[in-house]
Amino acid sequence: MVILETQGTSTHQIMNIIQIIQLEKKSGQLTMERGEKATTEQGEITFVNGQITQAQCGQKSGQQALY
């Protein structure tokens, strides 16, 4: 299982992390956070054998949370 928390990571770097998780068929949860204090936004992507099974970012979930 892979559990990663990212903060201060660019979108390009996060996409690379997602690709590695998918290629290596890892399972776990990727947790991301951006912004500061009152404007903080959190997101999570859950993987099972490299496949995204769940995604959430703020009020968005599923495919909408990934974009």
Phi, psi and omega per residue, in radians:
M1 nan 2.432 3.121
V2 -1.964 2.236 3.023
I3 -2.195 2.008 -3.132
L4 -2.119 2.443 3.007
E5 -2.113 2.221 -3.121
T6 -2.066 2.449 3.067
Q7 -2.595 2.265 -3.126
G8 1.349 0.403 -3.124
T9 -1.840 2.371 -3.114
S10 -1.261 2.802 3.124
T11 -1.008 -0.701 -3.141
H12 -1.074 -0.752 3.132
Q13 -1.157 -0.660 3.109
I14 -1.132 -0.703 3.101
M15 -1.076 -0.670 3.090
N16 -1.124 -0.716 3.109
I17 -1.082 -0.772 3.121
I18 -1.057 -0.766 3.123
Q19 -1.064 -0.745 3.130
I20 -1.097 -0.785 3.126
I21 -1.040 -0.739 -3.132
Q22 -1.192 -0.788 -3.114
L23 -1.135 -0.627 -3.126
E24 -1.562 0.052 3.087
K25 0.912 0.842 -3.133
K26 -1.488 2.741 3.042
S27 -2.078 2.495 3.115
G28 2.679 -2.826 -3.078
Q29 -2.295 2.308 3.066
L30 -1.817 2.091 -3.117
T31 -1.962 2.282 -3.097
M32 -2.220 2.658 3.115
E33 -2.527 2.400 3.064
R34 -2.476 2.749 -3.126
G35 1.690 -3.031 -3.125
E36 -2.389 2.420 3.052
K37 0.724 -1.891 -3.028
A38 -1.177 -0.369 -3.107
T39 -1.811 0.291 -3.116
T40 -1.195 2.349 3.083
E41 -2.139 2.329 -3.134
Q42 -2.042 2.589 3.092
G43 -2.499 2.709 3.117
E44 -2.455 2.452 3.032
I45 -2.200 2.237 3.123
T46 -1.829 2.336 -3.128
F47 -2.077 2.475 2.973
V48 -2.285 2.052 -3.098
N49 0.893 0.704 3.083
G50 1.487 -0.131 -3.135
Q51 -1.702 2.382 3.074
I52 -1.293 2.133 -3.130
T53 -1.889 -0.341 -3.130
Q54 -2.766 2.514 3.080
A55 -2.539 2.467 3.106
Q56 -2.578 2.388 3.082
C57 -2.539 1.894 -3.065
G58 1.066 -2.170 3.134
Q59 -1.529 -0.137 -3.095
K60 -1.544 2.590 3.072
S61 -2.493 2.901 -3.132
G62 1.153 -2.508 -3.113
Q63 -1.016 -0.667 -3.123
Q64 -1.057 -0.557 -3.124
A65 -1.264 -0.353 -3.092
L66 -1.458 -0.191 -3.096
Y67 -2.079 nan nan
